Amino acid sequence: MTTSIEPSVTAAVQTAIAAYAQALDGDRPDDIAALFTPDGVAEIVGMAKFEGREAIRQGFAGFAPQRPQLHLVANTVVTSATEDEVTATSNLAFFGRGDACWSVELVGRYDDVLRRHEGEWRFQYRTTTFLP
């Protein structure tokens, strides 16, 4: 783990990760796509891989929630950083609302590469891996 990462970079990464979760839960595929660089990639291991903002927007539009959902992301660690690129890993818990209560439906991990694009940190490559 790199110890010389600027706190502002870590905060920007955490903001992008949180904005992604909020957009997923709010069924806002345009907002999800905007969090990626124009040539960004979103990969859900074993399910789908979307390359470019338009493919990301269309792909996530196909995952519209059928009931209330909540993505909780925790334990984000920025693992490396340069002036224009950051890598980070986070844990994920996905909750769905049933008839009587919320329940954990899956857990997983995000592995991210973010790049500075037009002054903002955007996902260049986001890999979602669901854990058994």
Secondary structure, DSSP 8 states (H G I E B T S, - for coil): --S---HHHHHHHHHHHHHHHHHHHTT-HHHHHHTEEEEEEEEETTTEEEESHHHHHHHHHTT--SS-EEEEEEEEEEEEE-SSEEEEEEEEEEEEE-SS-EEEEEEEEEEEEEEEETTEEEEEEEEEEE--
